[in-house]
Amino acid sequence: MRAMLLAAGRGERLRPLTDVTPKPLIKVGGKPLLQWHLERLYAAGVREVVINSAHLGEQIVEFAGDGSRFGLKISHSQEPPGGLETLGGIVKALPFLGDEPFLVVNSDIYTDADYGDFVRAAAALSPQENGTAPLGVLFLTDNPPHHPQGDFALQNPALLPSAVIKGGAYTFSGIALYHPGAFAGFDAARRPLRPLFDRMIEQGTLAGDILKGRWFDVGTAERLAQTEAYVERMGLATY
C-alpha cells in the first residue's frame, strides 16, 4: 500500500518557528515530525510514500530526498505558493498513488499508534460480498481540550469500522484511508476536505474507526511542548 504525508501547511500558529522551518520539520524528541511518520510507515510495511509541500517546500524535498535513507521510495508533489489545501493537494498527488486504496497522514500530528493498524484496515475499502464498500475510512480520536466540539460521530462504535455521521463525539485525527474513487470528478484546485466528507456521509460511503494510541495535534507552541514532554516521558526521545 502507498501512503501520502500532507506537508504543505503554513503553520501560522507556530510562528516564528515556521517562518524559517516548515512545520513537518519541527523536531519532537530530537527528530522532525516528518521523520517519525516515515519511520513508522516503513515499520508497517509501506514502501512508497508521496509528500506534498508548498511553504518552504525545498527544505522538505531536501530532507526526505528520494527516501532511500529511510528504506522508502519517496515522490514529491510540489504545490504553488499558498498550497492547494487538503483536497486539492490529494487530487494533485493522485498520479503518484495508483489505483488501490492509500493512506493519508497529516505530518503535523504525532501518534504512537501502530501504523500497521492503518494498513490492515485497508481491507475495509475492498468490495464486500454485496458489492459495496466505503470509499474512505477516517481514524477518529477523543476530543482534545482545544477542540471540545469534535468533528464526527460513529453510528455504532461497537462495530468498527462503522458509518460516520455528522456530530461531535470524536475529532478527526488527520489519518485516513481513501479509495481513489472518492476523488473522482475533482481537479487539483484549492479545495478543503470537509465538504467532501459531508457529501460522502450523505452518500453512505464514509466509514470511521477509533485511533488506538495517544495522539497530539502539534499546532501551537503549547501543544508542541506537551508532545515533547510525552515523547520524553515514554523514553522515545533520541537526544
C-alpha positions in Angstrom: 0.0 0.0 0.0 1.1 3.5 -0.7 0.9 6.5 1.7 0.8 10.3 1.4 2.1 12.6 4.0 0.5 16.1 4.0 3.2 18.6 4.5 2.1 21.8 2.6 0.7 23.8 5.5 1.9 27.2 6.6 1.9 26.6 10.3 0.7 30.1 11.2 0.1 29.3 14.9 3.7 28.1 15.3 5.3 31.3 14.1 8.0 32.4 14.4 9.3 28.8 14.3 7.6 28.2 11.0 9.0 31.4 9.4 12.2 29.5 8.9 11.3 25.9 9.2 8.3 24.1 7.7 6.0 22.6 10.4 6.7 19.0 9.4 10.4 19.5 10.1 9.8 20.9 13.6 11.6 18.5 16.0 9.9 16.4 18.7 12.1 14.2 20.8 15.1 15.1 18.7 13.5 14.1 15.3 11.4 16.1 12.8 7.8 15.2 12.9 8.1 14.0 9.3 10.8 11.5 10.2 8.6 9.9 12.9 6.0 9.2 10.2 8.4 7.9 7.6 10.0 5.5 10.1 6.6 4.2 11.3 5.3 3.8 7.8 8.4 1.7 7.0 7.9 -0.4 10.1 4.3 -1.0 9.0 5.5 -2.4 5.6 4.8 0.7 3.5 7.5 1.3 0.9 6.1 4.0 -1.4 5.3 7.5 0.0 4.2 10.7 -1.6 4.9 14.0 0.2 3.2 17.3 -0.8 4.8 20.6 0.0 4.4 24.3 -0.5 5.6 26.6 2.3 9.4 26.2 2.4 8.9 23.1 0.4 12.5 23.0 -0.8 13.5 22.1 2.8 11.1 19.2 2.8 12.4 17.9 -0.5 16.0 18.2 0.6 15.3 16.4 3.9 13.3 13.5 2.5 15.1 13.2 -0.8 14.2 10.1 -2.7 13.5 8.2 0.5 16.4 5.8 0.2 17.9 6.6 3.6 14.5 5.6 5.2 14.2 2.5 3.1 11.4 4.1 1.1 10.7 5.4 -2.4 9.5 8.9 -1.9 7.8 11.1 -4.6 7.3 14.8 -4.1 4.2 16.7 -5.2 5.1 20.3 -5.0 2.3 22.9 -4.9 2.2 26.6 -5.8 2.7 29.2 -3.1 -0.1 29.1 -0.6 -0.8 25.4 -1.3 -3.9 23.7 -2.5 -5.5 22.8 0.8 -6.0 19.2 1.7 -8.5 18.0 -1.1 -6.6 19.9 -3.8 -3.3 18.5 -2.6 -4.5 14.9 -2.6 -6.0 15.3 -6.1 -2.8 16.7 -7.4 -0.9 13.7 -5.9 -3.2 11.0 -7.3 -0.9 10.1 -10.2 1.7 9.0 -7.6 -0.8 7.0 -5.6 -2.1 4.4 -8.0 -5.4 2.6 -8.3 -5.5 0.9 -4.9 -6.6 2.3 -1.5 -4.0 4.5 0.0 -3.2 6.0 3.4 -3.0 9.8 4.1 -1.5 11.2 7.3 -1.2 14.8 8.3 2.5 15.3 9.0 1.9 17.9 11.7 0.5 15.4 14.2 2.2 12.9 16.5 0.8 9.5 17.4 2.2 6.3 18.9 -0.5 4.2 17.2 0.6 1.1 15.4 0.7 2.2 11.7 0.2 -1.4 10.8 -3.4 -1.0 12.0 -3.9 1.5 9.2 -2.5 -0.9 6.6 -4.7 -3.7 7.8 -7.8 -1.5 7.8 -7.4 -1.0 4.1 -9.4 -4.3 3.7 -12.5 -2.3 4.6 -12.1 -0.5 1.3 -12.2 -3.8 -0.7 -15.6 -4.8 -2.3 -17.7 -6.8 0.1 -20.0 -9.7 -0.8 -22.8 -7.4 -1.6 -20.5 -5.5 -4.0 -20.3 -2.3 -1.9 -17.5 -0.8 0.1 -16.9 2.6 1.7 -14.6 5.0 -0.3 -12.9 6.3 2.9 -12.2 5.4 6.5 -11.4 8.2 9.0 -9.5 7.5 12.1 -11.1 9.3 15.0 -9.9 10.2 18.5 -11.4 11.5 21.7 -11.9 15.3 21.6 -8.9 17.1 22.9 -9.2 20.2 25.2 -8.6 22.6 22.3 -11.4 21.1 20.2 -14.1 20.0 22.6 -16.9 20.4 20.0 -15.4 17.5 17.9 -16.0 16.7 14.2 -17.9 13.5 13.8 -19.8 10.7 15.5 -20.0 7.0 14.7 -23.3 5.2 14.0 -22.3 2.2 16.0 -18.9 2.4 17.6 -19.1 -1.2 18.8 -19.0 -2.4 15.2 -15.9 -0.9 13.6 -15.4 0.4 11.1 -18.8 1.9 11.2 -20.6 4.7 9.3 -19.5 8.2 10.1 -22.3 10.7 10.8 -22.3 14.4 11.4 -21.8 15.1 15.1 -19.2 15.9 17.6 -18.4 12.8 19.7 -14.9 12.4 18.1 -12.2 14.5 16.5 -10.7 13.6 13.1 -7.1 12.6 13.7 -5.8 13.6 10.3 -5.2 10.0 9.4 -7.4 8.3 6.8 -7.7 5.7 4.1 -9.1 6.5 0.8 -10.1 4.7 -2.4 -9.0 6.9 -5.4 -12.7 6.8 -6.5 -13.5 9.1 -3.6 -11.9 11.9 -5.6 -13.5 11.3 -9.0 -14.6 14.5 -10.7 -12.3 16.8 -8.8 -9.4 18.8 -10.3 -6.3 20.0 -8.5 -7.7 23.3 -7.4 -7.5 24.8 -4.0 -10.2 22.9 -2.0 -10.8 21.9 1.6 -11.6 18.3 2.5 -14.6 18.7 4.8 -17.2 19.3 2.1 -16.2 16.0 0.5 -16.6 14.3 3.9 -20.1 15.7 4.2 -21.0 14.5 0.7 -19.7 11.1 1.4 -21.7 10.9 4.7 -24.8 11.7 2.7 -23.9 9.0 0.2 -23.1 6.5 2.9 -19.5 6.0 1.6 -17.5 7.2 4.6 -16.6 4.9 7.5 -14.8 5.5 10.7 -12.6 3.7 13.2 -11.2 4.7 16.6 -7.5 5.5 16.6 -5.7 3.2 19.1 -2.9 5.2 20.7 -2.0 8.6 22.0 -2.5 11.5 19.6 -1.2 15.1 19.5 -2.1 17.9 17.1 1.2 19.8 17.1 -0.4 23.1 16.1 0.8 25.6 18.8 3.9 26.1 20.9 1.9 24.9 23.9 0.9 21.6 22.2 4.4 21.2 20.8 5.7 21.3 24.4 3.1 18.8 25.5 4.1 16.4 22.7 7.8 16.8 23.6 7.1 16.0 27.2 5.1 12.9 26.3 7.9 11.6 24.0 10.4 12.2 26.7 8.3 10.5 29.4 7.8 7.4 27.2 11.6 7.2 26.6 11.3 7.7 22.9 13.4 10.8 22.6 16.6 10.4 20.6 18.8 13.2 22.0 
